[in-house]
């Protein structure tokens, strides 16, 4: 293995070598100032990312989960309300809804994009309204794997049913569609700076984006125990959800390279398509399905996710692991089947496409610091395993 080193999902050492010289001076300044909470770097980051996304306001917070919860609290979403979320995503999306006291209602995904299906959402809204167990109130669309959801179709449905459309942009910072940036596609948006995200800090962090000044004021209050102008005057019940100044400093250090990093991810995604073409076009049946990019869209490529045919996903993953190549399954089980959401396990609509995706998806290494030779070795391993091993073989 010395001549064939491991290939992780994210090459931390390569990333650190480039970013540390940019980040370390900012961290040093925070340490010198001693302003570890609400230091000036937090406001600087908020201003920079508001401009980047096109939102009028950005409110930094402690995580992507808190960002979603803060949004729901700011809009008064709570007990008795139904919030529609995709069944195929990370637990935080539905978890924030439950934490707010509302009911997460699971919606199926589109087979091509793996983002929320507008047809399934329409059916879920009608079914939920008919049961009268919870009042349809909001939709949280997730930009899965860095690909933007279909906000045009989802927006039309939300307008028709007077629902709040929120954007979970945890995986899509830097993505755009028709010159509209992630973070500015729903009424309001939330994102995460978890280290593995396209724009990641060195711990936990999040951000809320809004163009409504009153909402922004509410969010700032909610993130700091519901306080008003005086820190000991509490206007509402809130959270302890502030972003640490250190994490803001890390993100400010990374920002000058962010566009370059996004372009590198897009270059790698295009190259994967070329390198994996033999498996994607295999006759008579393709061994894999490559990710789909919507016209006019520039994904952030948080993950490069294949769909592996003929129940061979686990076989391929094991073979890659034997060669020291990391891969990931995002996500192995629909949220509707998670014990945390057992009360919603039946759901109002079928989740057939979600269930199939859970059995097929496999994410390959992709980051701005993945080398061409490393990528070529990953792709060669995928093609070799899938084309040299008969369907159903060991």
C-alpha positions as CSV (number, residue, x, y, z in Angstrom):
1,X,0.0,0.0,0.0
2,X,3.0,2.3,0.3
3,X,3.0,2.8,-3.5
4,X,-0.8,3.0,-3.6
5,X,-1.8,5.4,-0.7
6,X,-5.2,5.7,0.7
7,X,-7.6,8.2,-1.0
8,X,-9.9,9.7,1.7
9,X,-13.2,11.5,1.0
10,X,-11.4,14.7,2.0
11,X,-7.6,15.1,1.9
12,X,-7.2,17.1,5.1
13,X,-3.4,17.3,4.8
14,X,-3.4,18.8,1.3
15,X,-6.2,21.2,2.2
16,X,-4.4,22.3,5.4
17,X,-1.2,23.0,3.5
18,X,-3.0,25.5,1.3
19,X,-5.4,27.1,3.8
20,X,-3.3,27.3,7.0
21,X,-1.2,30.3,5.8
22,X,-4.5,32.2,5.0
23,X,-6.3,31.2,8.2
24,X,-3.6,31.2,10.9
25,X,-3.0,35.0,10.9
26,X,-6.8,35.5,11.4
27,X,-6.8,33.0,14.3
28,X,-3.9,34.8,15.9
29,X,-5.7,38.1,15.8
30,X,-8.7,36.6,17.5
31,X,-6.4,35.1,20.2
32,X,-4.8,38.5,20.7
33,X,-8.1,40.3,21.0
34,X,-9.7,37.7,23.3
35,X,-13.1,38.3,21.7
36,X,-14.0,34.7,21.2
37,X,-17.7,35.4,21.2
38,X,-19.2,38.1,18.9
39,X,-15.8,39.3,17.8
40,X,-15.7,41.7,14.8
41,X,-14.9,38.7,12.5
42,X,-18.5,37.5,12.8
43,X,-20.0,40.7,11.5
44,X,-17.4,40.8,8.7
45,X,-18.3,37.3,7.7
46,X,-22.0,38.1,7.7
47,X,-21.5,41.0,5.4
48,X,-19.3,39.1,3.0
49,X,-21.7,36.2,2.7
50,X,-24.8,38.4,2.4
51,X,-23.1,40.0,-0.6
52,X,-22.0,36.7,-2.0
53,X,-25.5,35.2,-1.9
54,X,-27.4,38.3,-2.8
55,X,-29.4,38.3,0.5
56,X,-29.9,41.5,2.3
57,X,-29.0,40.0,5.7
58,X,-26.9,37.1,6.9
59,X,-27.0,36.0,10.5
60,X,-24.2,33.7,11.7
61,X,-24.9,30.9,14.1
62,X,-23.5,27.8,15.7
63,X,-24.5,25.1,13.2
64,X,-26.7,24.3,10.2
65,X,-29.2,22.6,12.4
66,X,-29.6,25.7,14.6
67,X,-29.9,27.8,11.4
68,X,-32.9,25.8,10.4
69,X,-34.4,25.9,13.8
70,X,-33.9,29.6,14.1
71,X,-35.7,30.1,10.8
72,X,-38.7,28.1,11.9
73,X,-38.8,29.9,15.2
74,X,-38.6,33.3,13.5
75,X,-41.5,32.4,11.3
76,X,-43.6,31.1,14.2
77,X,-43.7,27.5,13.0
78,X,-44.6,25.2,15.8
79,X,-47.2,22.8,17.3
80,X,-50.0,22.0,14.9
81,X,-48.0,22.9,11.8
82,X,-47.0,20.5,9.1
83,X,-43.6,21.1,7.4
84,X,-42.9,19.2,4.2
85,X,-39.3,17.8,3.9
86,X,-37.6,15.3,1.6
87,X,-37.3,11.8,3.0
88,X,-33.9,11.5,1.4
89,X,-31.6,13.8,3.3
90,X,-29.7,14.2,6.5
91,X,-31.7,14.0,9.7
92,X,-31.1,17.6,10.7
93,X,-33.7,18.9,8.2
94,X,-36.6,17.0,9.8
95,X,-35.0,17.2,13.2
96,X,-35.2,21.0,13.2
97,X,-38.9,20.7,12.4
98,X,-39.5,18.4,15.3
99,X,-37.5,20.6,17.7
100,X,-39.7,23.5,16.8
101,X,-42.7,21.4,17.8
102,X,-44.1,21.0,14.3
103,X,-44.7,17.8,12.4
104,X,-42.3,16.8,9.6
105,X,-44.1,15.3,6.6
106,X,-41.9,13.3,4.3
107,X,-42.0,13.8,0.6
108,X,-40.5,11.6,-2.2
109,X,-37.7,12.7,-4.5
110,X,-37.3,13.1,-8.3
111,X,-35.5,10.1,-9.8
112,X,-33.1,12.1,-11.9
113,X,-32.0,14.9,-9.5
114,X,-32.7,13.2,-6.1
115,X,-34.1,16.5,-4.9
116,X,-37.7,17.0,-3.6
117,X,-40.3,16.0,-6.2
118,X,-42.9,18.7,-6.9
119,X,-45.5,16.0,-7.9
120,X,-44.9,14.2,-4.6
121,X,-45.1,17.5,-2.7
122,X,-48.4,18.3,-4.3
123,X,-49.8,14.9,-3.3
124,X,-48.5,15.3,0.3
125,X,-50.0,18.7,0.7
126,X,-53.4,17.4,-0.4
127,X,-53.2,14.3,1.7
128,X,-52.1,16.3,4.8
129,X,-54.8,18.9,4.4
130,X,-57.4,16.1,4.1
131,X,-56.4,14.4,7.4
132,X,-56.6,17.7,9.4
133,X,-54.1,16.3,11.9
134,X,-51.7,19.2,11.2
135,X,-52.0,22.4,9.1
136,X,-49.8,22.7,6.1
137,X,-47.5,25.6,6.9
138,X,-44.0,25.3,5.2
139,X,-41.8,23.5,2.9
140,X,-38.0,22.9,3.4
141,X,-36.3,22.1,0.1
142,X,-32.8,20.6,0.4
143,X,-30.1,21.3,-2.2
144,X,-28.9,17.7,-2.1
145,X,-25.2,17.0,-2.9
146,X,-24.8,20.7,-3.9
147,X,-27.5,20.6,-6.7
148,X,-30.2,23.2,-6.4
149,X,-33.8,22.0,-5.9
150,X,-36.4,23.0,-8.5
151,X,-37.5,26.3,-6.8
152,X,-39.6,27.3,-9.7
153,X,-41.9,24.3,-9.5
154,X,-41.8,24.2,-5.7
155,X,-42.4,27.9,-5.5
156,X,-45.6,27.7,-7.6
157,X,-47.0,25.0,-5.3
158,X,-46.1,27.1,-2.2
159,X,-47.7,30.2,-3.7
160,X,-50.9,28.2,-4.5
161,X,-51.2,26.8,-1.0
162,X,-49.9,29.8,0.9
163,X,-46.9,27.9,2.3
164,X,-43.6,29.2,3.4
165,X,-40.7,28.0,1.1
166,X,-37.4,27.7,3.0
167,X,-34.0,26.6,1.5
168,X,-31.8,24.1,3.2
169,X,-28.5,25.1,1.5
170,X,-26.3,23.1,3.9
171,X,-24.6,21.4,0.9
172,X,-24.9,24.0,-1.8
173,X,-23.0,27.2,-0.8
174,X,-21.6,28.6,-4.1
175,X,-24.1,26.8,-6.3
176,X,-26.2,28.9,-8.7
177,X,-28.9,28.6,-11.3
178,X,-29.8,31.3,-13.8
179,X,-27.5,33.6,-11.9
180,X,-29.3,33.1,-8.6
181,X,-27.1,31.9,-5.8
182,X,-27.8,29.3,-3.2
183,X,-29.0,31.0,-0.1
184,X,-31.3,33.3,-2.0
185,X,-33.7,30.9,-3.6
186,X,-36.4,30.4,-0.9
187,X,-38.2,33.0,1.2
188,X,-35.2,32.5,3.6
189,X,-32.4,30.0,3.7
190,X,-30.1,28.2,6.1
191,X,-26.6,26.7,5.5
192,X,-24.0,24.7,7.4
193,X,-20.2,25.2,7.6
194,X,-19.5,21.7,8.8
195,X,-15.9,20.9,7.8
196,X,-16.9,18.6,5.0
197,X,-19.1,21.2,3.2
198,X,-17.9,23.1,0.1
199,X,-17.3,26.1,2.4
200,X,-16.4,24.5,5.7
201,X,-15.0,25.8,9.0
202,X,-12.8,23.9,11.5
203,X,-15.7,23.0,13.8
204,X,-19.4,23.7,13.7
205,X,-21.0,26.8,12.2
206,X,-24.0,27.9,10.3
207,X,-25.7,30.9,8.7
208,X,-29.2,32.1,8.0
209,X,-30.0,34.3,5.0
210,X,-33.0,36.6,4.7
211,X,-33.9,39.8,2.8
212,X,-36.5,40.8,5.4
213,X,-35.1,43.2,8.1
214,X,-37.7,42.2,10.7
215,X,-36.9,38.6,10.2
216,X,-33.2,39.4,10.6
217,X,-33.8,41.2,13.9
218,X,-35.8,38.2,15.2
219,X,-33.0,35.8,14.2
220,X,-30.4,37.9,16.0
221,X,-32.5,37.9,19.1
222,X,-33.3,34.1,18.9
223,X,-29.7,33.1,18.6
224,X,-28.8,35.0,21.8
225,X,-31.4,33.7,24.3
226,X,-34.1,35.9,22.9
227,X,-32.5,39.0,24.2
228,X,-33.5,42.6,23.2
229,X,-31.3,45.6,23.2
230,X,-30.0,44.7,26.7
231,X,-28.4,41.3,27.1
232,X,-30.4,40.8,30.4
233,X,-33.7,41.8,28.8
234,X,-35.3,38.7,27.2
235,X,-38.1,39.4,24.8
236,X,-38.7,35.7,23.9
237,X,-37.4,32.3,24.6
238,X,-34.4,31.8,22.4
239,X,-31.3,29.7,21.9
240,X,-27.6,29.8,22.7
241,X,-26.7,29.6,19.0
242,X,-23.9,32.1,18.4
243,X,-21.0,31.4,16.1
244,X,-17.6,31.3,17.7
245,X,-15.3,34.1,16.5
246,X,-12.6,31.5,15.7
247,X,-14.9,29.8,13.2
248,X,-15.7,33.1,11.6
249,X,-12.0,33.7,11.3
250,X,-11.5,30.4,9.6
251,X,-14.2,31.1,7.0
252,X,-12.9,34.5,6.3
253,X,-9.5,33.0,5.7
254,X,-11.0,30.5,3.2
255,X,-13.2,32.9,1.3
256,X,-10.5,34.3,-1.1
257,X,-10.0,30.8,-2.5
258,X,-13.7,29.7,-2.5
259,X,-14.4,30.5,-6.1
260,X,-11.2,28.6,-7.1
261,X,-12.2,25.7,-5.0
262,X,-15.7,25.6,-6.5
263,X,-14.3,25.6,-10.0
264,X,-12.0,22.8,-9.1
265,X,-14.9,20.7,-7.9
266,X,-16.8,21.4,-11.1
267,X,-13.7,20.4,-13.1
268,X,-13.4,17.1,-11.2
269,X,-17.1,16.4,-11.6
270,X,-16.9,16.9,-15.4
271,X,-13.8,14.7,-15.5
272,X,-15.5,11.9,-13.5
273,X,-18.2,11.9,-16.2
274,X,-15.5,11.2,-18.8
275,X,-13.6,8.7,-16.8
276,X,-16.7,6.7,-15.8
277,X,-18.3,6.8,-19.2
278,X,-17.5,3.1,-19.9
279,X,-19.5,2.0,-16.9
280,X,-22.3,4.5,-17.4
281,X,-22.8,3.4,-21.1
282,X,-22.2,-0.3,-20.7
283,X,-24.3,-2.5,-23.0
284,X,-26.9,-3.9,-22.7
285,X,-27.4,-2.2,-19.2
286,X,-25.4,0.6,-17.7
287,X,-23.6,-0.4,-14.6
288,X,-24.0,3.1,-13.0
289,X,-26.0,6.2,-13.4
290,X,-24.1,9.5,-13.3
291,X,-25.4,12.6,-11.4
292,X,-27.7,14.9,-13.4
293,X,-27.1,18.7,-13.7
294,X,-30.0,20.9,-14.5
295,X,-29.7,23.2,-17.5
296,X,-28.3,26.6,-16.5
297,X,-27.1,25.2,-13.1
298,X,-23.7,25.3,-11.6
299,X,-23.7,22.8,-8.7
300,X,-21.4,23.1,-5.7
301,X,-20.6,19.4,-5.9
302,X,-20.6,18.8,-2.2
303,X,-20.7,15.1,-3.1
304,X,-20.2,13.2,-6.4
305,X,-22.9,10.5,-6.1
306,X,-23.5,7.6,-8.4
307,X,-26.4,5.2,-8.6
308,X,-25.1,1.6,-8.8
309,X,-27.4,-0.9,-10.6
310,X,-28.3,-4.5,-9.9
311,X,-27.8,-4.2,-6.1
312,X,-24.0,-4.1,-6.6
313,X,-23.4,-0.9,-4.5
314,X,-22.1,-2.7,-1.4
315,X,-19.9,-5.0,-3.5
316,X,-18.4,-2.0,-5.2
317,X,-17.9,-0.2,-2.0
318,X,-16.1,-3.2,-0.4
319,X,-13.8,-3.5,-3.4
320,X,-12.9,0.2,-3.3
321,X,-12.1,-0.1,0.5
322,X,-9.7,-3.0,-0.3
323,X,-7.8,-0.6,-2.5
324,X,-7.7,2.1,0.1
325,X,-10.4,4.3,-1.6
326,X,-13.0,5.9,0.6
327,X,-16.6,6.1,-0.4
328,X,-19.9,7.1,1.3
329,X,-23.5,6.2,1.3
330,X,-25.6,9.3,1.7
331,X,-28.2,8.1,2.8
332,X,-28.8,4.4,3.6
333,X,-32.3,4.8,5.0
334,X,-35.3,7.1,4.4
335,X,-35.9,9.5,7.3
336,X,-39.4,8.1,7.4
337,X,-37.9,4.8,8.7
338,X,-35.7,6.4,11.4
339,X,-36.7,5.7,15.0
340,X,-36.5,9.4,15.7
341,X,-39.4,10.1,13.4
342,X,-41.5,6.9,14.1
343,X,-44.7,9.0,14.5
344,X,-44.4,10.0,10.9
345,X,-43.3,6.6,9.6
346,X,-46.4,5.9,7.5
347,X,-46.5,9.3,5.8
348,X,-49.1,10.6,3.4
349,X,-47.4,9.6,0.1
350,X,-45.3,6.7,-1.2
351,X,-41.6,7.1,-1.0
352,X,-40.7,4.6,-3.7
353,X,-38.0,6.6,-5.4
354,X,-36.4,7.5,-2.0
355,X,-36.2,3.8,-1.0
356,X,-34.6,2.8,-4.3
357,X,-32.1,5.6,-4.1
358,X,-31.1,4.5,-0.6
359,X,-30.2,1.1,-2.0
360,X,-28.2,2.5,-4.9
361,X,-26.3,5.7,-4.1
362,X,-22.6,5.8,-3.6
363,X,-20.5,8.9,-3.3
364,X,-16.9,9.1,-4.5
365,X,-14.1,11.3,-3.3
366,X,-14.4,14.9,-4.6
367,X,-12.8,18.0,-3.1
368,X,-10.8,21.0,-4.3
369,X,-7.7,19.2,-3.1
370,X,-8.2,15.8,-4.9
371,X,-5.4,15.3,-7.4
372,X,-5.9,14.3,-11.0
373,X,-3.9,11.0,-10.4
374,X,-6.0,10.2,-7.4
375,X,-9.2,10.8,-9.2
376,X,-8.0,8.7,-12.1
377,X,-7.3,5.8,-9.7
378,X,-10.7,6.1,-8.2
379,X,-12.5,6.0,-11.5
380,X,-10.3,3.2,-12.9
381,X,-11.2,1.1,-9.8
382,X,-14.9,1.8,-10.2
383,X,-14.9,0.8,-13.9
384,X,-12.7,-2.3,-13.4
385,X,-14.9,-3.6,-10.6
386,X,-18.2,-3.0,-12.4
387,X,-17.2,-4.2,-15.8
388,X,-14.9,-7.1,-14.9
389,X,-17.4,-8.7,-12.4
390,X,-20.5,-10.2,-13.8
391,X,-23.9,-9.1,-12.4
392,X,-24.6,-10.9,-9.2
393,X,-21.0,-12.1,-9.0
394,X,-18.9,-12.2,-5.8
